[in-house]
């Protein structure tokens, strides 16, 4: 891939990148049943320079997270959204802030139990800090399904 080509000639990991081994370790920690401090792990490995790379790599590996891992990550991101830079760029959906909200939506898709998924989605909106991050998450949640039962949302359907 393009990012690995540049890394090859630098003989190391650039400041604006996150080592793949960190992503692997984070996925392992998040998927574990124990009360692993996912947020503390992220704080140790991620900074303002490499946050974009971190989100991009997690989005590439989102299907490797279990129901439990997906739940832990969504709640952790919602509580710590103030750490995500909200760059003012032409296409705002490409900034780190929006990409992390898109990641939360993708993580929610991993959760198979529809009722649990709905509860986590509500909790994300309740705990999102700052509050405008809750709005950003809502923007990226899948659209409401118009047919069938009132509680059935496209967000809740396994895709």
N, C-alpha and C positions, 0 to 999 in steps of 0.2 A: 504494500500500500504506500501511498504517497508520504504519509507521516514517518514511515519506517525508512524510507530512502534518505531523508535528511538526517535522521538519527544515526544511520550507519556511518556517515562521514564525520559526525561529531564525537564518536567514540564514547557516548554517554547519553544520558537523558537530559534534554533541554529543560530549562526552568519552566517553560510553558507547557510541559507534558507531564503525564502521570505514567509511571512504569506499569506495564501490563501485570506484573506480579502483585502490585497493590490492588488492582481491580480483582484479580483472582482471590486474593486473601480476603478482601471485603465481601465478595460473594459467598465465600466459605463461611465467614463469620455471620453474615446476615441469615444464611440458611440454617445455621445451627440452632438447636432447640434452647440452648442456654441463654441467659440474659447478657448477651455480649453488648458492650457499649459501642454500638455502631457509630453514633455521633462522635464519640471521642476518637475512634479510629479515623474517621473522615477528617477531623480537626488536625490530626497528626500528619496527614498525608496531602492535604489539599490546601491551596492558598489562592490568592487573587489571580496570580499568574497562570495557574494550571486548572482553574475551575472549569473552563470551557472544555478542555480536553477530558477532564474527569466525567462530565455530564455526557459528552459524546461517546466515550468508551462504555459507560454504563448503559446507554441507550442501545449500543450494539450488542450488549450481553444480557439484556433485560429478560429474555426467555430462559436464562439459566438460573434465575432466582425462583425459589419455591414460593408457595402461598405465604409461608411465614416470613421468608426473606423479603418478599415484596411488601408485606404489611409493615415490617420494621423500617424499610427504606422510605416508604411513603410518609409515614408519621415523622420520621427523622427529618426529612426534607421540609415538610410543612412547618415544623417547629423552628427550623433554622434557616428559613428562606432569606432572612436579612443578610446572610453571608453571600448570597448569589448576586453578582453585579447586574444591574439593570441598565446596560449600555443603551445610549440613545443612538440607534442606527436606523437606516432607511427602512429596512424590513424588520420590524420589531420582533417578529416571531423567530428570528434567527439569533436573538441575544440569549445570554446564559439564563436569564430570568425565565423567559418563555420556554426555553429548551428544558429547563428543570421541571416546569409545570407539565410539559408534554411527557417527560419521563414518568412523572407521577401517574398520569393517565395510562401509560403503557404498563406500569407496575400493577395498577388496579386490574387490568385485563388478565394478569396472571392468576388472580385469586378466583378459584373455581366456585366457591360457595357464594351464591348470589346475595343472600341476606347479609353475610359477613362483608362482602364487597360494598354493599350499600352502607352498612354501619361505618366502615373505614372511610368511605367517601364523605359521610357526614362529619366524622371526627376531623378529617383533614380541613374542612371548612371551618370548624370550631377552633382548632388550635393553630391555624396558619398565622405566622408572625413574620412580617407585618400583615395587617388585614388586607391590604391590596393584593397580597399574594393569593389569598383565598379567591379573590375575583379572577385572578389569572388562571388558577386551577379550574375554576368553574368554566371559564372560557374554553378550556381544552378537554373537559369531560365530554364524552360522547353524547350526542344529541338524544333527547327524550323520544322514545318510541311512541307513536300515536295509537297503535292498536293494542288490544288486549287489556290486561290488568293494570290498575292505576300505579302499582309500585314497580312495574317493569320498565326499566330504562335500558337504552342501548348500552349504557355504561355497565349495566349489570349482566348483560348477555356475554357469554364466552364467544370471542371471535376467533 
